[in-house]
Amino acid sequence: MRINKPNFWDRKIGFFSILLFPLSLIISFLVFLKKKSSKVSSFKIPIICVGNIYIGGTGKTPTSIYIANELNKMGKNAVILRKHYEDQVDEHNLIRSYLGNLILSKNRVDGLREIEKSNFDTVIMDDGLQDYKIKKNISIACFNSNQLIGNGLVIPSGPLRESLNSLKDINIVIINGNKNEIFEEKILKINSSLKIFYSSYEPTNLSDFTNQKLLAIAGIGNPENFFSLIEQNNLNIRKKIIYPDHYKFSKEEFQNIIREAEEKNYKIIMTEKDFYKIKEYNFDKVNFLKVELKITDRENFNNILKDLYD
C-alpha cells in the first residue's frame, strides 16, 4: 500500500492532528474490534513476525532478511512470507537477491498452510503484526530512532497503525539507529518483558561515491534517513530527489534524471530498493549504496531465535 506521509505526522500535535483525531478514534475502535473478533489459527511451523507500528520506513524488510540469513547459518531452512501487493515488486526483488526463499500470498493464512506442506522449517513474516488471525511464536516491532512514533497518534492523525499499547503483545523491539533510553523506559512501562535491541546500516561500497558530487534519489518510507546515512559518511550530496514509497519509475522518466546528472557532472546514488525498480532498464552509470544490517548484541538475539527449537 502506497502512502504519502504528511509532514505533521512527525511533528508535535497540531491543528491537522486535532482535526483528524475523531477519525483516529474510529480507526482505533475498529482495530480493537478486529483484534477481539479474529479467529486465531495456529501452525506447526515456527513463525517469526517482523512488523511495525509506525507506518513505513522502519527497516522490517532488511530485518527479515537478516533473521532468515542468521537462521540459515544455524542450519535451518527459513522462508520469508509476504502478502502479495502488485506495487511492491521492488521489495520482492530485493529479498530474492539476498535470499531465494520467498513466498508471496494474497492471504497470509493460505500462504502458511502451503508452507507447512513444504520442506521449510521456519517462517519469517515480513509484515503482519496487525494480522490478528495468526498465532506467532515471536513478534518483533521495528522502529527508526529518527521518527520513533512521530506524534504518537494513530492514522490519520499520526503515523501509527495501532496504539503503542499494542506492544503488550510484542516480544522484541528493534530500534534502527541511535540508543534512546527515554523511549526504552516508555515502552518498558507498557511491556516490562520486552527485549530491546538496536540495529544499524553499515555501507559496504562507500568508495564508489567518494570525491563525487552526488544526486541522491530515495523512494522509501522515510527518505531523510537515507540522506542522513549518506551525509554521516561524509559523502557530498548536491541534489536530493524524493519519491513516494514503492514509486514505479518509467524508463523515460529515469533517462531524464540520468541526463540531468550527466549535464551537472553528478553521480547518481540511490537505495538498493529503488535500484530494483529500474534494474529492468539496464542503465549504465547508475549505482546504489549497498548496506549491511547489523544488530547489536547479536549473540543474545540469536539465542532467542535458537530457543524456538529447544
N, C-alpha and C positions, 0 to 999 in steps of 0.2 A: 504494500500500500504506500503510495507516494504522498507525503505531506510536506507542504512548505511551512516551515516553523516560523511563527510570528516572533518578532524580537521581544515582545513584552513577556513571553513565557520565561525568559531568563533574567527578568528584572524584578524589583520589588513590586508587590501587589499594587496595581494602579487602576486607572479608570476602566480599561478594557477587561481586565481580570474580574473586577467587581461587576461589570455589566453582564458578563457571560456566566457568572457564578451560579445562577439558578439552573442553567443547563448542566453545569458540572455536578450539581446535586442530583439531578435526574439521572445522569450517566452513572454516578456512584451507586445510586439505588438500584439501577438495572444490573450493574456488575454484582452487587450483593445478591440480588435475586438469582442471577445466573449461577453464582457460586453455590448457593444453597440448594438450587434445584437440579444441578448437574448430577447425573448418574455416573459414578466413578468406575472406570474399567481398570482392572489390574492385569499385568502381563508377567509372563515367566522370565522374560529377559530384563536385566537391569537397565533402568532408564535414568540418564543424567540430563536434566533440562537446564539449558543456558538461555536466560532471557533478560528482560529489563523491565523496569517500572517507568523510568524516563524514556520517552518515545524516541528511539533512534540515536545513533552515534555513540553507543556505549561500549562497543567492541565485542559484542556477543558472538559474531561470526568468527573473528580471529581466535577468540577464547575456545569456541567449539572445535576449531581445527587443532589448537594446541592440545586440548584434552584428548582428542582422538589419536593424535600422534603419540602422546605420552602413554596411553593405554596400549597402543600397538607395540611400543618399545617394551612393554611388560609382557608381551606375548599374547595379547588379546586381539580379537578381530572386531574392531569397533566400526560403526557406521553412523554417519550423520543423517538425521531425518529433518527435512524442511517441508513446510507447507508450500505447495506449488502456487506461485504467483507469476503471471506472464511477464511482469515488468521487473523481475528480479533475476534475470538471466546473468547479469554481471556477477552477483554473489554466487550463483550456482557454478559458473565457470571458475571463479576464484577458488572455491572449495575443491573442485575437481583437479585443479592444478597442483594442489598440495596433498590431496587425499582422493584416491579413486572411488572410495566408498561413500556414495551419496544417493539417498533415496528421496524422491520428490513425490508428494501425495497431496491431493486436494483435501483429504481428510486424514488427520494425524492418526486417529484410531485405526482406520483401514490400513494405513502405512505400517503401523506397529504390528498388526495382525499378519501382514505379509512378511515382515522382517522375522517374526517368530518362526516362520517356516524355512528360513534361510540358515546359513552357517555362521551368521554374525552372532557374537555373544554379548554385545553391549550396544546400546543406542544412545547417541548424544542428540538430543532435540535442540536444534538451533532455532530458538524462539519457542514459545508455548507455555510460559508461566501462567498466562491467562486462559489456557485451555484446561478448564477445571474437570474435564471428563477423564483425565489421565492421571493415574497414580504414579508419582515419580519417586525414585529411590534417593536421588539427590537433586535439590533445586538450587540453582545459582542465579543470583541477580547481579548484573553488571552495571556499574556506574562509571562516569568520567569525572575526574576531580575538578575539571573546569566548570562543569554545569551542575553536577551532583543531582539535585532535584529541582533546579530552576527556582520558580517562585513557590514551589511546594503544592500547587493546586492540580486537580485532575482536569483533563481536557474537557472543554475548550478554554477554560480559564487559565490553564497551565499545561505543562508538558507531561504530566503523569498519566499513565494508562489506568492506574488504580491508586488508591490511597497508599501512603507509605506504611500504614498499618498492615498491609499485606505481607510485610517482611516477617510476620509471625509464622508464616508457612514456608519460609526460606531457610536453607541450611548454611549456605555460603554466600558472602558478598565479596565481589572482586571490584576494586576501585582502580581504574586505569589512570595513572598519574601520581600526583603528589600525596603524601600522607596527610590526613586531616583528622586529628584527634577529636575535634568538636563534632564532626559528623559521625565518627565511630561511637562516641558517647550517646548521640541522639538515637542511632539505630539499635544500639545495645539495650536501651531502655524499652524498645519495642519488643526485642527478642534477645534475651541475655545469652542464649546458646549459640548465637550466630558465630561462625568462623569468618574472620575478615582477612582478606589477602589483597595485595597490591600487584598491579601489572604495569609493564612499560613496553613501549615500542622502541626497538633499537635498530636504526638504519644500518644496512649492510653494504650499500653501494654509494656512499657519500662522495667518493672520489669521482663519480660520473658527473657530478654537478658543482664541484669546487671551482672557484675562479670563473664562474659563469654568471651572466645576467639571466635571471630566470623568469619565465612566465608560468605561474603556478595555477593549476586547474584542480578544482575539487567539486564533485557532485556526490557528497556523502551527507550523513545526518548532521554532523557538526563540522563544517569545513574549516572553521577557525582553528580547530585542534590540529589539523594537518598543516596549516600555515605556521602555527606556533612551533610544531616539531621541526619544520624546515629552518625557521629563524633561530631556534635554540641550538642548532648545529652549524650556525654561522654561515648559512647559505644566503645568497643575495637575491631576494625576490624583488623584481621591478614592477610586476603587474600580477594581480590576482583576479581569477575568473571563477565565479561561484555558480553552480547549477543545483537544481533540486536533487535529492537523493534518488538514485536509480534512473537518472536522466539518460535518455537514449539519444546519442549524437547521430545526426545524419552525416554521410560521407562528405557532402558539400560543405556543411557547417564546420566540420573539423578541418577541412582543407583551408578554409578561410582563417582559422586560428593558426595553422602552420604558416600560412603566407604572412600573417602579421608578425609572427615570431621571427621569421627569416628577414623581413624588412627592418626590424629593430635589433637584429642580432641577439635575440633572446633564445635560450634553450628551454624547451617545454619540460616541466616536471608535473607529474600527476600521481594520484594514488594508484595502487595496483588494482583496486576495484574499478576505478574509472578506466584504466588501461584495457580491461577486459570488455568494456563497452565498445571499443574501437578496434580491437585486435583483428577482427574480420576484414578490416580495410587494408591491412598490411602496410601501414605508413612507415616510412623510414624516419629517422631523426626524432622519434617520439619515445620517451623512456619514462619509467615510473620509479618512485622512491620505494625500494624494497625494504621492508621492515620485518623484524623478527619479534614476536611477542614473548616476553619473559615474565614469569610470575615469581615474586619474592617468596622466600621460604618454600621453595619447590619441593623439598623433601617432605615437609608436613602436608602440603597439598596432595602430593602423590600418595601419601599414607591413607588419606581419606578415601581416595579412589580405590586403593587396594582393599580397604575394609569392606567394599561392596562384595568381595568374593570370599571373604573369610566365613 
